[in-house]
């Protein structure tokens, strides 16, 4: 599963939240943002 699919899964979940998935999402999102930032300098 790629990041965009995982993001859609997290945001479309209705009812009980899975906090472990949210933790994974927050970490993965920070990696994606950092990667996009550093790609500007390559």
Buried (B, 14 or more C-beta within 10 A) or exposed (E): EEEEEBBEEBEEEEEEEEEEEEEEBEEBBEEEEEEEEEEEEE
